[in-house]
Amino acid sequence: MSEDNYDEVFTPEVLERLLPPERSDEFFEALFGDAKEGAYDISLKFEGHKNGNFNFALVLNQRPGQCLVCSLTRGLPEVFSRHTVINLAGIAGEIGKLLGHDDAGITWQLAATRQHSAALHTIPFIIEL
């Protein structure tokens, strides 16, 4: 697959299928027992391909009336990496399948949370095939 085609593979529709909007509520329901306690919505963004890595980001958008900064987002990479509702291993496997790879040999990692504004943070999600 040509590098120019990755944006055609990882369309907004595909990214939403990989990490559906309702997963945010499911995450907060599991974490706090009430989805209304969630300070942000989580979505997936494709950021490009470089040096054999497929770079994505978990995008955290503040919910109205909530405080994203107050939600301790710096510790989220560790929480997200293990949380079964978020299921990053499953998402990485699905991305591998979209690229014609099986689960064997797929590795992934989360990097430190990046704060773009008080209402927008991202967590780099790097997948290596």
Secondary structure by P-SEA (a helix, b strand, c coil): cccccccccccaaaaaaacccaaaaaaaaaaccccccccccccccccccccccbbbbbbbbbccccccccccccaaaaaaacccccaaaaaaaaaaaaaccccccccccccccccccccbbbbbbbbcc
